[in-house]
């Protein structure tokens, strides 16, 4: 199993989607109910918090 696959499984388990994954084999429409439900302020807060994940730590990948 790749590190990416392992990370996805841990995230799914943390989000409570691991049982659903067994049924669907993908997340698929599991998050559809949340699409379009954030206010503009909530979306800005989430995107702001996620900005750290957009940076590449070049030292880590050496």
PDB file of N, H, CA, C and O in Angstrom:
ATOM      1  N   UNK A   1       0.857  -1.175   0.000  1.00  0.00           N
ATOM      2  CA  UNK A   1       0.000   0.000   0.000  1.00  0.00           C
ATOM      3  C   UNK A   1       0.902   1.236   0.000  1.00  0.00           C
ATOM      4  O   UNK A   1       1.872   1.315   0.753  1.00  0.00           O
ATOM      5  N   UNK A   2       0.569   2.175  -0.840  1.00  0.00           N
ATOM      6  H   UNK A   2      -0.219   2.111  -1.452  1.00  0.00           H
ATOM      7  CA  UNK A   2       1.363   3.403  -0.910  1.00  0.00           C
ATOM      8  C   UNK A   2       1.053   4.300   0.288  1.00  0.00           C
ATOM      9  O   UNK A   2       0.050   4.111   0.976  1.00  0.00           O
ATOM     10  N   UNK A   3       1.918   5.265   0.523  1.00  0.00           N
ATOM     11  H   UNK A   3       2.733   5.419  -0.035  1.00  0.00           H
ATOM     12  CA  UNK A   3       1.669   6.228   1.603  1.00  0.00           C
ATOM     13  C   UNK A   3       0.403   7.032   1.326  1.00  0.00           C
ATOM     14  O   UNK A   3      -0.347   7.352   2.249  1.00  0.00           O
ATOM     15  N   UNK A   4       0.164   7.358   0.060  1.00  0.00           N
ATOM     16  H   UNK A   4       0.772   7.098  -0.690  1.00  0.00           H
ATOM     17  CA  UNK A   4      -1.055   8.101  -0.288  1.00  0.00           C
ATOM     18  C   UNK A   4      -2.297   7.290   0.036  1.00  0.00           C
ATOM     19  O   UNK A   4      -3.260   7.828   0.583  1.00  0.00           O
ATOM     20  N   UNK A   5      -2.293   5.998  -0.295  1.00  0.00           N
ATOM     21  H   UNK A   5      -1.511   5.561  -0.740  1.00  0.00           H
ATOM     22  CA  UNK A   5      -3.443   5.147   0.009  1.00  0.00           C
ATOM     23  C   UNK A   5      -3.655   5.034   1.515  1.00  0.00           C
ATOM     24  O   UNK A   5      -4.788   5.081   1.994  1.00  0.00           O
ATOM     25  N   UNK A   6      -2.565   4.886   2.254  1.00  0.00           N
ATOM     26  H   UNK A   6      -1.645   4.847   1.864  1.00  0.00           H
ATOM     27  CA  UNK A   6      -2.667   4.789   3.709  1.00  0.00           C
ATOM     28  C   UNK A   6      -3.226   6.079   4.296  1.00  0.00           C
ATOM     29  O   UNK A   6      -4.081   6.047   5.181  1.00  0.00           O
ATOM     30  N   UNK A   7      -2.742   7.208   3.804  1.00  0.00           N
ATOM     31  H   UNK A   7      -2.048   7.234   3.085  1.00  0.00           H
ATOM     32  CA  UNK A   7      -3.233   8.499   4.296  1.00  0.00           C
ATOM     33  C   UNK A   7      -4.722   8.652   4.014  1.00  0.00           C
ATOM     34  O   UNK A   7      -5.473   9.113   4.873  1.00  0.00           O
ATOM     35  N   UNK A   8      -5.154   8.268   2.811  1.00  0.00           N
ATOM     36  H   UNK A   8      -4.544   7.894   2.113  1.00  0.00           H
ATOM     37  CA  UNK A   8      -6.575   8.355   2.475  1.00  0.00           C
ATOM     38  C   UNK A   8      -7.412   7.476   3.390  1.00  0.00           C
ATOM     39  O   UNK A   8      -8.486   7.887   3.830  1.00  0.00           O
ATOM     40  N   UNK A   9      -6.940   6.283   3.678  1.00  0.00           N
ATOM     41  H   UNK A   9      -6.068   5.949   3.320  1.00  0.00           H
ATOM     42  CA  UNK A   9      -7.704   5.395   4.569  1.00  0.00           C
ATOM     43  C   UNK A   9      -7.817   5.975   5.978  1.00  0.00           C
ATOM     44  O   UNK A   9      -8.874   5.897   6.605  1.00  0.00           O
ATOM     45  N   UNK A  10      -6.713   6.561   6.475  1.00  0.00           N
ATOM     46  H   UNK A  10      -5.854   6.624   5.966  1.00  0.00           H
ATOM     47  CA  UNK A  10      -6.764   7.177   7.801  1.00  0.00           C
ATOM     48  C   UNK A  10      -7.728   8.363   7.823  1.00  0.00           C
ATOM     49  O   UNK A  10      -8.473   8.543   8.786  1.00  0.00           O
ATOM     50  N   UNK A  11      -7.712   9.169   6.762  1.00  0.00           N
ATOM     51  H   UNK A  11      -7.106   9.024   5.980  1.00  0.00           H
ATOM     52  CA  UNK A  11      -8.619  10.315   6.696  1.00  0.00           C
ATOM     53  C   UNK A  11     -10.073   9.852   6.615  1.00  0.00           C
ATOM     54  O   UNK A  11     -10.951  10.433   7.252  1.00  0.00           O
ATOM     55  N   UNK A  12     -10.320   8.812   5.835  1.00  0.00           N
ATOM     56  H   UNK A  12      -9.607   8.339   5.318  1.00  0.00           H
ATOM     57  CA  UNK A  12     -11.674   8.279   5.737  1.00  0.00           C
ATOM     58  C   UNK A  12     -12.146   7.746   7.083  1.00  0.00           C
ATOM     59  O   UNK A  12     -13.288   7.973   7.483  1.00  0.00           O
ATOM     60  N   UNK A  13     -11.266   7.039   7.773  1.00  0.00           N
ATOM     61  H   UNK A  13     -10.338   6.855   7.448  1.00  0.00           H
ATOM     62  CA  UNK A  13     -11.627   6.504   9.085  1.00  0.00           C
ATOM     63  C   UNK A  13     -11.928   7.647  10.050  1.00  0.00           C
ATOM     64  O   UNK A  13     -12.904   7.594  10.798  1.00  0.00           O
ATOM     65  N   UNK A  14     -11.088   8.677  10.030  1.00  0.00           N
ATOM     66  H   UNK A  14     -10.295   8.719   9.422  1.00  0.00           H
ATOM     67  CA  UNK A  14     -11.288   9.827  10.901  1.00  0.00           C
ATOM     68  C   UNK A  14     -12.571  10.579  10.593  1.00  0.00           C
ATOM     69  O   UNK A  14     -13.194  11.150  11.489  1.00  0.00           O
ATOM     70  N   UNK A  15     -12.966  10.579   9.326  1.00  0.00           N
ATOM     71  H   UNK A  15     -12.460  10.116   8.598  1.00  0.00           H
ATOM     72  CA  UNK A  15     -14.195  11.263   8.920  1.00  0.00           C
ATOM     73  C   UNK A  15     -15.425  10.368   9.073  1.00  0.00           C
ATOM     74  O   UNK A  15     -16.543  10.780   8.763  1.00  0.00           O
ATOM     75  N   UNK A  16     -15.210   9.144   9.551  1.00  0.00           N
ATOM     76  H   UNK A  16     -14.301   8.810   9.803  1.00  0.00           H
ATOM     77  CA  UNK A  16     -16.332   8.222   9.731  1.00  0.00           C
ATOM     78  C   UNK A  16     -16.838   7.628   8.430  1.00  0.00           C
ATOM     79  O   UNK A  16     -17.988   7.196   8.351  1.00  0.00           O
ATOM     80  N   UNK A  17     -15.991   7.601   7.408  1.00  0.00           N
ATOM     81  H   UNK A  17     -15.057   7.952   7.472  1.00  0.00           H
ATOM     82  CA  UNK A  17     -16.410   7.100   6.099  1.00  0.00           C
ATOM     83  C   UNK A  17     -15.880   5.704   5.797  1.00  0.00           C
ATOM     84  O   UNK A  17     -16.123   5.184   4.709  1.00  0.00           O
ATOM     85  N   UNK A  18     -15.159   5.081   6.737  1.00  0.00           N
ATOM     86  H   UNK A  18     -14.961   5.503   7.621  1.00  0.00           H
ATOM     87  CA  UNK A  18     -14.544   3.791   6.437  1.00  0.00           C
ATOM     88  C   UNK A  18     -15.580   2.704   6.187  1.00  0.00           C
ATOM     89  O   UNK A  18     -15.387   1.871   5.302  1.00  0.00           O
ATOM     90  N   UNK A  19     -16.686   2.691   6.953  1.00  0.00           N
ATOM     91  H   UNK A  19     -16.842   3.368   7.672  1.00  0.00           H
ATOM     92  CA  UNK A  19     -17.734   1.691   6.710  1.00  0.00           C
ATOM     93  C   UNK A  19     -18.410   1.945   5.372  1.00  0.00           C
ATOM     94  O   UNK A  19     -18.713   1.011   4.630  1.00  0.00           O
ATOM     95  N   UNK A  20     -18.641   3.195   5.077  1.00  0.00           N
ATOM     96  H   UNK A  20     -18.395   3.954   5.680  1.00  0.00           H
ATOM     97  CA  UNK A  20     -19.279   3.557   3.814  1.00  0.00           C
ATOM     98  C   UNK A  20     -18.359   3.194   2.645  1.00  0.00           C
ATOM     99  O   UNK A  20     -18.827   2.778   1.585  1.00  0.00           O
ATOM    100  N   UNK A  21     -17.058   3.354   2.846  1.00  0.00           N
ATOM    101  H   UNK A  21     -16.678   3.692   3.707  1.00  0.00           H
ATOM    102  CA  UNK A  21     -16.100   3.017   1.791  1.00  0.00           C
ATOM    103  C   UNK A  21     -16.186   1.537   1.451  1.00  0.00           C
ATOM    104  O   UNK A  21     -16.104   1.158   0.283  1.00  0.00           O
ATOM    105  N   UNK A  22     -16.349   0.714   2.455  1.00  0.00           N
ATOM    106  H   UNK A  22     -16.416   1.022   3.404  1.00  0.00           H
ATOM    107  CA  UNK A  22     -16.452  -0.712   2.200  1.00  0.00           C
ATOM    108  C   UNK A  22     -17.632  -1.009   1.277  1.00  0.00           C
ATOM    109  O   UNK A  22     -17.579  -1.936   0.468  1.00  0.00           O
ATOM    110  N   UNK A  23     -18.689  -0.223   1.402  1.00  0.00           N
ATOM    111  H   UNK A  23     -18.732   0.530   2.059  1.00  0.00           H
ATOM    112  CA  UNK A  23     -19.857  -0.418   0.562  1.00  0.00           C
ATOM    113  C   UNK A  23     -19.683   0.200  -0.807  1.00  0.00           C
ATOM    114  O   UNK A  23     -20.085  -0.393  -1.808  1.00  0.00           O
ATOM    115  N   UNK A  24     -19.092   1.384  -0.871  1.00  0.00           N
ATOM    116  H   UNK A  24     -18.766   1.866  -0.057  1.00  0.00           H
ATOM    117  CA  UNK A  24     -18.989   2.121  -2.130  1.00  0.00           C
ATOM    118  C   UNK A  24     -17.652   1.954  -2.835  1.00  0.00           C
ATOM    119  O   UNK A  24     -17.558   2.173  -4.042  1.00  0.00           O
ATOM    120  N   UNK A  25     -16.607   1.565  -2.089  1.00  0.00           N
ATOM    121  H   UNK A  25     -16.684   1.387  -1.108  1.00  0.00           H
ATOM    122  CA  UNK A  25     -15.236   1.457  -2.562  1.00  0.00           C
ATOM    123  C   UNK A  25     -14.650   2.803  -2.967  1.00  0.00           C
ATOM    124  O   UNK A  25     -13.515   2.855  -3.440  1.00  0.00           O
ATOM    125  N   UNK A  26     -15.382   3.874  -2.799  1.00  0.00           N
ATOM    126  H   UNK A  26     -16.304   3.832  -2.414  1.00  0.00           H
ATOM    127  CA  UNK A  26     -14.878   5.237  -2.982  1.00  0.00           C
ATOM    128  C   UNK A  26     -15.706   6.149  -2.089  1.00  0.00           C
ATOM    129  O   UNK A  26     -16.747   5.744  -1.573  1.00  0.00           O
ATOM    130  N   UNK A  27     -15.252   7.354  -1.913  1.00  0.00           N
ATOM    131  H   UNK A  27     -14.407   7.684  -2.333  1.00  0.00           H
ATOM    132  CA  UNK A  27     -16.054   8.316  -1.158  1.00  0.00           C
ATOM    133  C   UNK A  27     -17.270   8.703  -1.986  1.00  0.00           C
ATOM    134  O   UNK A  27     -18.361   8.896  -1.450  1.00  0.00           O
ATOM    135  N   UNK A  28     -17.078   8.816  -3.287  1.00  0.00           N
ATOM    136  H   UNK A  28     -16.191   8.660  -3.723  1.00  0.00           H
ATOM    137  CA  UNK A  28     -18.190   9.093  -4.194  1.00  0.00           C
ATOM    138  C   UNK A  28     -19.062  10.241  -3.728  1.00  0.00           C
ATOM    139  O   UNK A  28     -18.562  11.336  -3.469  1.00  0.00           O
ATOM    140  N   UNK A  29     -20.363  10.006  -3.618  1.00  0.00           N
ATOM    141  H   UNK A  29     -20.769   9.117  -3.828  1.00  0.00           H
ATOM    142  CA  UNK A  29     -21.292  11.072  -3.257  1.00  0.00           C
ATOM    143  C   UNK A  29     -21.419  11.304  -1.748  1.00  0.00           C
ATOM    144  O   UNK A  29     -22.308  12.037  -1.314  1.00  0.00           O
ATOM    145  N   UNK A  30     -20.548  10.696  -0.947  1.00  0.00           N
ATOM    146  H   UNK A  30     -19.826  10.101  -1.299  1.00  0.00           H
ATOM    147  CA  UNK A  30     -20.674  10.766   0.506  1.00  0.00           C
ATOM    148  C   UNK A  30     -20.641  12.191   1.044  1.00  0.00           C
ATOM    149  O   UNK A  30     -21.180  12.449   2.120  1.00  0.00           O
ATOM    150  N   UNK A  31     -20.027  13.115   0.329  1.00  0.00           N
ATOM    151  H   UNK A  31     -19.589  12.905  -0.546  1.00  0.00           H
ATOM    152  CA  UNK A  31     -19.903  14.492   0.815  1.00  0.00           C
ATOM    153  C   UNK A  31     -20.819  15.453   0.070  1.00  0.00           C
ATOM    154  O   UNK A  31     -20.781  16.659   0.314  1.00  0.00           O
ATOM    155  N   UNK A  32     -21.633  14.938  -0.825  1.00  0.00           N
ATOM    156  H   UNK A  32     -21.665  13.958  -1.024  1.00  0.00           H
ATOM    157  CA  UNK A  32     -22.506  15.787  -1.643  1.00  0.00           C
ATOM    158  C   UNK A  32     -23.425  16.681  -0.820  1.00  0.00           C
ATOM    159  O   UNK A  32     -23.719  17.806  -1.224  1.00  0.00           O
ATOM    160  N   UNK A  33     -23.879  16.192   0.330  1.00  0.00           N
ATOM    161  H   UNK A  33     -23.639  15.278   0.658  1.00  0.00           H
ATOM    162  CA  UNK A  33     -24.811  16.985   1.133  1.00  0.00           C
ATOM    163  C   UNK A  33     -24.195  18.286   1.639  1.00  0.00           C
ATOM    164  O   UNK A  33     -24.908  19.209   2.033  1.00  0.00           O
ATOM    165  N   UNK A  34     -22.860  18.350   1.625  1.00  0.00           N
ATOM    166  H   UNK A  34     -22.281  17.600   1.305  1.00  0.00           H
ATOM    167  CA  UNK A  34     -22.182  19.549   2.122  1.00  0.00           C
ATOM    168  C   UNK A  34     -21.874  20.561   1.032  1.00  0.00           C
ATOM    169  O   UNK A  34     -21.481  21.686   1.340  1.00  0.00           O
ATOM    170  N   UNK A  35     -22.038  20.199  -0.222  1.00  0.00           N
ATOM    171  H   UNK A  35     -22.357  19.285  -0.472  1.00  0.00           H
ATOM    172  CA  UNK A  35     -21.726  21.094  -1.324  1.00  0.00           C
ATOM    173  C   UNK A  35     -22.678  22.285  -1.312  1.00  0.00           C
ATOM    174  O   UNK A  35     -23.898  22.122  -1.306  1.00  0.00           O
ATOM    175  N   UNK A  36     -22.106  23.472  -1.308  1.00  0.00           N
ATOM    176  H   UNK A  36     -21.115  23.604  -1.312  1.00  0.00           H
ATOM    177  CA  UNK A  36     -22.907  24.685  -1.358  1.00  0.00           C
ATOM    178  C   UNK A  36     -23.552  25.085  -0.047  1.00  0.00           C
ATOM    179  O   UNK A  36     -24.417  25.960  -0.032  1.00  0.00           O
ATOM    180  N   UNK A  37     -23.151  24.462   1.062  1.00  0.00           N
ATOM    181  H   UNK A  37     -22.448  23.751   1.050  1.00  0.00           H
ATOM    182  CA  UNK A  37     -23.789  24.783   2.335  1.00  0.00           C
ATOM    183  C   UNK A  37     -22.984  25.738   3.199  1.00  0.00           C
ATOM    184  O   UNK A  37     -23.481  26.215   4.220  1.00  0.00           O
ATOM    185  N   UNK A  38     -21.735  26.029   2.803  1.00  0.00           N
ATOM    186  H   UNK A  38     -21.332  25.642   1.973  1.00  0.00           H
ATOM    187  CA  UNK A  38     -20.923  26.949   3.581  1.00  0.00           C
ATOM    188  C   UNK A  38     -21.273  28.389   3.239  1.00  0.00           C
ATOM    189  O   UNK A  38     -21.607  28.722   2.102  1.00  0.00           O
ATOM    190  N   UNK A  39     -21.185  29.225   4.257  1.00  0.00           N
ATOM    191  H   UNK A  39     -20.914  28.955   5.180  1.00  0.00           H
ATOM    192  CA  UNK A  39     -21.295  30.657   3.996  1.00  0.00           C
ATOM    193  C   UNK A  39     -19.966  31.113   3.404  1.00  0.00           C
ATOM    194  O   UNK A  39     -18.981  30.376   3.437  1.00  0.00           O
ATOM    195  N   UNK A  40     -19.941  32.308   2.872  1.00  0.00           N
ATOM    196  H   UNK A  40     -20.741  32.907   2.845  1.00  0.00           H
ATOM    197  CA  UNK A  40     -18.694  32.830   2.309  1.00  0.00           C
ATOM    198  C   UNK A  40     -17.616  32.905   3.386  1.00  0.00           C
ATOM    199  O   UNK A  40     -16.453  32.593   3.128  1.00  0.00           O
ATOM    200  N   UNK A  41     -18.002  33.319   4.588  1.00  0.00           N
ATOM    201  H   UNK A  41     -18.947  33.572   4.797  1.00  0.00           H
ATOM    202  CA  UNK A  41     -17.043  33.422   5.686  1.00  0.00           C
ATOM    203  C   UNK A  41     -16.481  32.045   6.049  1.00  0.00           C
ATOM    204  O   UNK A  41     -15.276  31.904   6.255  1.00  0.00           O
ATOM    205  N   UNK A  42     -17.343  31.034   6.128  1.00  0.00           N
ATOM    206  H   UNK A  42     -18.322  31.148   5.961  1.00  0.00           H
ATOM    207  CA  UNK A  42     -16.877  29.688   6.444  1.00  0.00           C
ATOM    208  C   UNK A  42     -15.916  29.169   5.373  1.00  0.00           C
ATOM    209  O   UNK A  42     -14.891  28.568   5.693  1.00  0.00           O
ATOM    210  N   UNK A  43     -16.249  29.403   4.106  1.00  0.00           N
ATOM    211  H   UNK A  43     -17.082  29.892   3.847  1.00  0.00           H
ATOM    212  CA  UNK A  43     -15.386  28.959   3.014  1.00  0.00           C
ATOM    213  C   UNK A  43     -14.018  29.638   3.104  1.00  0.00           C
ATOM    214  O   UNK A  43     -12.990  28.990   2.904  1.00  0.00           O
ATOM    215  N   UNK A  44     -14.002  30.919   3.399  1.00  0.00           N
ATOM    216  H   UNK A  44     -14.837  31.445   3.561  1.00  0.00           H
ATOM    217  CA  UNK A  44     -12.734  31.653   3.530  1.00  0.00           C
ATOM    218  C   UNK A  44     -11.916  31.102   4.692  1.00  0.00           C
ATOM    219  O   UNK A  44     -10.696  30.979   4.587  1.00  0.00           O
ATOM    220  N   UNK A  45     -12.579  30.768   5.797  1.00  0.00           N
ATOM    221  H   UNK A  45     -13.570  30.868   5.881  1.00  0.00           H
ATOM    222  CA  UNK A  45     -11.871  30.227   6.958  1.00  0.00           C
ATOM    223  C   UNK A  45     -11.249  28.868   6.638  1.00  0.00           C
ATOM    224  O   UNK A  45     -10.100  28.610   6.997  1.00  0.00           O
ATOM    225  N   UNK A  46     -11.995  28.010   5.972  1.00  0.00           N
ATOM    226  H   UNK A  46     -12.928  28.220   5.680  1.00  0.00           H
ATOM    227  CA  UNK A  46     -11.478  26.684   5.630  1.00  0.00           C
ATOM    228  C   UNK A  46     -10.327  26.804   4.638  1.00  0.00           C
ATOM    229  O   UNK A  46      -9.284  26.174   4.816  1.00  0.00           O
ATOM    230  N   UNK A  47     -10.509  27.597   3.611  1.00  0.00           N
ATOM    231  H   UNK A  47     -11.356  28.109   3.467  1.00  0.00           H
ATOM    232  CA  UNK A  47      -9.450  27.762   2.622  1.00  0.00           C
ATOM    233  C   UNK A  47      -8.211  28.406   3.237  1.00  0.00           C
ATOM    234  O   UNK A  47      -7.085  28.055   2.884  1.00  0.00           O
ATOM    235  N   UNK A  48      -8.416  29.338   4.148  1.00  0.00           N
ATOM    236  H   UNK A  48      -9.330  29.623   4.435  1.00  0.00           H
ATOM    237  CA  UNK A  48      -7.281  29.959   4.839  1.00  0.00           C
ATOM    238  C   UNK A  48      -6.528  28.952   5.689  1.00  0.00           C
ATOM    239  O   UNK A  48      -5.297  28.953   5.715  1.00  0.00           O
ATOM    240  N   UNK A  49      -7.261  28.097   6.382  1.00  0.00           N
ATOM    241  H   UNK A  49      -8.261  28.096   6.360  1.00  0.00           H
ATOM    242  CA  UNK A  49      -6.624  27.077   7.218  1.00  0.00           C
ATOM    243  C   UNK A  49      -5.903  26.031   6.377  1.00  0.00           C
ATOM    244  O   UNK A  49      -4.930  25.434   6.837  1.00  0.00           O
ATOM    245  N   UNK A  50      -6.361  25.805   5.165  1.00  0.00           N
ATOM    246  H   UNK A  50      -7.151  26.290   4.791  1.00  0.00           H
ATOM    247  CA  UNK A  50      -5.768  24.782   4.298  1.00  0.00           C
ATOM    248  C   UNK A  50      -4.569  25.302   3.513  1.00  0.00           C
ATOM    249  O   UNK A  50      -3.891  24.517   2.850  1.00  0.00           O
ATOM    250  N   UNK A  51      -4.294  26.579   3.568  1.00  0.00           N
ATOM    251  H   UNK A  51      -4.845  27.217   4.106  1.00  0.00           H
ATOM    252  CA  UNK A  51      -3.175  27.143   2.795  1.00  0.00           C
ATOM    253  C   UNK A  51      -1.841  26.507   3.154  1.00  0.00           C
ATOM    254  O   UNK A  51      -0.970  26.364   2.296  1.00  0.00           O
ATOM    255  N   UNK A  52      -1.676  26.125   4.409  1.00  0.00           N
ATOM    256  H   UNK A  52      -2.384  26.241   5.106  1.00  0.00           H
ATOM    257  CA  UNK A  52      -0.427  25.485   4.820  1.00  0.00           C
ATOM    258  C   UNK A  52      -0.177  24.195   4.044  1.00  0.00           C
ATOM    259  O   UNK A  52       0.974  23.816   3.829  1.00  0.00           O
ATOM    260  N   UNK A  53      -1.235  23.524   3.628  1.00  0.00           N
ATOM    261  H   UNK A  53      -2.170  23.831   3.803  1.00  0.00           H
ATOM    262  CA  UNK A  53      -1.092  22.264   2.905  1.00  0.00           C
ATOM    263  C   UNK A  53      -0.664  22.472   1.457  1.00  0.00           C
ATOM    264  O   UNK A  53      -0.293  21.516   0.776  1.00  0.00           O
ATOM    265  N   UNK A  54      -0.711  23.695   0.991  1.00  0.00           N
ATOM    266  H   UNK A  54      -1.012  24.472   1.544  1.00  0.00           H
ATOM    267  CA  UNK A  54      -0.310  23.996  -0.378  1.00  0.00           C
ATOM    268  C   UNK A  54       1.197  24.216  -0.501  1.00  0.00           C
ATOM    269  O   UNK A  54       1.742  24.206  -1.605  1.00  0.00           O
ATOM    270  N   UNK A  55       1.858  24.412   0.621  1.00  0.00           N
ATOM    271  H   UNK A  55       1.416  24.420   1.518  1.00  0.00           H
ATOM    272  CA  UNK A  55       3.298  24.630   0.605  1.00  0.00           C
ATOM    273  C   UNK A  55       4.033  23.292   0.563  1.00  0.00           C
ATOM    274  O   UNK A  55       3.646  22.343   1.245  1.00  0.00           O
ATOM    275  N   UNK A  56       5.073  23.223  -0.226  1.00  0.00           N
ATOM    276  H   UNK A  56       5.387  23.993  -0.780  1.00  0.00           H
ATOM    277  CA  UNK A  56       5.883  22.017  -0.314  1.00  0.00           C
ATOM    278  C   UNK A  56       7.110  22.188   0.564  1.00  0.00           C
ATOM    279  O   UNK A  56       7.857  23.156   0.423  1.00  0.00           O
ATOM    280  N   UNK A  57       7.310  21.250   1.461  1.00  0.00           N
ATOM    281  H   UNK A  57       6.703  20.463   1.576  1.00  0.00           H
ATOM    282  CA  UNK A  57       8.477  21.261   2.335  1.00  0.00           C
ATOM    283  C   UNK A  57       9.613  20.555   1.605  1.00  0.00           C
ATOM    284  O   UNK A  57       9.724  19.330   1.656  1.00  0.00           O
ATOM    285  N   UNK A  58      10.451  21.324   0.930  1.00  0.00           N
ATOM    286  H   UNK A  58      10.360  22.319   0.888  1.00  0.00           H
ATOM    287  CA  UNK A  58      11.517  20.736   0.113  1.00  0.00           C
ATOM    288  C   UNK A  58      12.501  19.932   0.948  1.00  0.00           C
ATOM    289  O   UNK A  58      13.083  18.973   0.442  1.00  0.00           O
ATOM    290  N   UNK A  59      12.705  20.290   2.202  1.00  0.00           N
ATOM    291  H   UNK A  59      12.232  21.069   2.613  1.00  0.00           H
ATOM    292  CA  UNK A  59      13.611  19.532   3.063  1.00  0.00           C
ATOM    293  C   UNK A  59      13.067  18.135   3.321  1.00  0.00           C
ATOM    294  O   UNK A  59      13.835  17.177   3.398  1.00  0.00           O
ATOM    295  N   UNK A  60      11.758  18.010   3.453  1.00  0.00           N
ATOM    296  H   UNK A  60      11.133  18.788   3.390  1.00  0.00           H
ATOM    297  CA  UNK A  60      11.133  16.717   3.702  1.00  0.00           C
ATOM    298  C   UNK A  60      11.334  15.763   2.535  1.00  0.00           C
ATOM    299  O   UNK A  60      11.486  14.558   2.736  1.00  0.00           O
ATOM    300  N   UNK A  61      11.337  16.293   1.320  1.00  0.00           N
ATOM    301  H   UNK A  61      11.215  17.271   1.157  1.00  0.00           H
ATOM    302  CA  UNK A  61      11.393  15.457   0.124  1.00  0.00           C
ATOM    303  C   UNK A  61      12.811  15.181  -0.374  1.00  0.00           C
ATOM    304  O   UNK A  61      12.988  14.644  -1.467  1.00  0.00           O
ATOM    305  N   UNK A  62      13.828  15.545   0.421  1.00  0.00           N
ATOM    306  H   UNK A  62      13.685  15.981   1.309  1.00  0.00           H
ATOM    307  CA  UNK A  62      15.209  15.258   0.019  1.00  0.00           C
ATOM    308  C   UNK A  62      15.569  13.827   0.335  1.00  0.00           C
ATOM    309  O   UNK A  62      16.692  13.400   0.068  1.00  0.00           O
TER     310      UNK A  62
END
